[in-house]
Amino acid sequence: MEISDVHDHHYRAAIIGAGQAGLAAAHELRRRGLLPGTDFIILDANDGPGGAWRHRWDSLTLGKAHGIADLPGLPMQRPDPVTPAATLVAEYYRSYEDHLDLAVLRPAPVSRVEAVDPADPDSPLRITVRGTHELTADIVLNATGTWDNPYIPHVPGIENFTGRQLHTKNYRRKEDFAGLRTLVVGGGLSAVQFLLELAPVTETIWATRRPPNFTGREFDAGWGLAVEKAVRELTHTGQRPASVVRTTGIPQWPAYLDGVRDGTLVSRGMFDRVTESGVVFGAADHARAEGLGPSRSGGLQVPESWDPLPAGTALDVDVIFWNTGFRPALRHLAPLKLREPGGGVLMVDEVTPARDGRVLLVGYGSTASTVGATRAGRLAGRRAARHLEQKVVSAA
């Protein structure tokens, strides 16, 4: 399928994104009788299958710390713990697309979604692809995830740093850091894993705003449900989803506790200024990890992981490595004005924003996880099918 095939075409539904949530939604639409390429279209910004997984670093494999949930109707074979996850997931998603004959259009980055008639709440939605091509749909299932919207907080002086800065999204291999003093910023699992991976090849310093949020909870099914519940409590009141680490916490696995003991996983607090050659640390104004949901605790679970430097301490570094998370990639939906004054999207259920029922957010908030994304895809498919059925009834 080519972009010229869809220009000025109208579809009953359009799915934006072909990661786990988007593919699960496509399965549900197909199961309910909608034909891919005829009744609905899938638009993917990537060059090939795999969603965000196709961009992950080579050392990331599917195992204890990372995994994916099976897509509906085609379980993934037992993953090879050595093969990079980027390769495995891309192959799995490709086979899934072929299995359902989805004919995903790619690369098809969406820059804008807006109502054809802003005065009509039932108007179709116009979707702009690759900047100039347009198509319309009665309902949009948005499954763009977070990978394309990395978050780096503004710190005074950040633009003056003459060394290298990168985000989790840009990491490729540890050898690129050999011999370079590296400041790893962020309190999540990515920062923890990168610190352990980089330690053999470079000197590392860990910077976090709060004490590391180690948790005594087991990372089991009950933990996953508790994480989703904590996030859902925010999105169902229109607040922004909390940072991942405040909700999930850091497990007390032996390798992580060994990292604390040898000094690798000991946070030195947070800097409040960036210089040309490094950073200057500020006062440590947090004495608690301030976890949410299942990671909440009365005190620090691993207090020896928190040893902030005195305020005013200046450190020279070669690299600032930002592991500061991602935000939902929703800029293309801005014309629909889904956000509340505080910046969040008020959700009436796990996929439906309160401000406009013509767009469904698949994999947003409480469903932005490997387990939740598949569930959200199924739910969005059901909601979309019901919406389209109601349109048919209304037209009759």
Helices and strands as residue ranges (DSSP letters): H 3-6, E 10-16, H 20-31, E 40-43, G 51-55, H 85-100, E 110-115, E 125-129, E 133-142, G 158-160, E 164-167, G 168-170, G 174-177, E 182-185, H 189-198, E 204-207, E 214-215, H 221-235, H 244-248, E 250-251, H 254-261, E 271-274, E 278-281, G 293-295, G 303-305, E 314-316, E 319-322, G 331-336, E 359-361, G 365-367, H 370-395
